[in-house]
């Protein structure tokens, strides 16, 4: 009885040889240094921030139109004078209701961001993250929007930026707020197709199907780039 042959077939030998050569070439490639990996991650983060900042700025235009008041959240580092983008400001916030500072991405200094209300006078109020806004809402539901703006400007403008309206901000906290009234069709007509239908519905407290039907009646295509551009729904590295 002939013994079992141990030699490989020609095709198998060629395949193994090809794989060995590939592994040899890969092993010859120098591994990325820690510094190179950090530079690579930084580049990816910067690209993501640039992409995200476009949507955040677009939503800011919408939020300013909703409250009929121009305001600009932002920050300039008190140490190195780096002007932070909106995305950088959000990344720098801590999930701490008591700490309203953001961090400079360049020198890591922590300081308060502001919502600029008047470019000529420099008037502004502290700009907070969405968590800090929600923590400060209970008890304010008894006030009219103008009262909240006047007495608690830091909450008002931060809420408008993150949630689009006080109505939506209070709703996210589980509080019914009936003191803010909108003609939602008038407020949304210039932003249909630029903001997801569901975002617009959340801001004005209407059904998404109503917004979608109105958008279609205007012959405008649906926004499909992202599921949400609400800053309150924005997560660094995820959206």
Order of alpha helices (4+ residues) and beta strands (2+ residues): alpha-alpha-beta-beta-alpha-beta-beta-beta-alpha-alpha-alpha-alpha-alpha-alpha-alpha
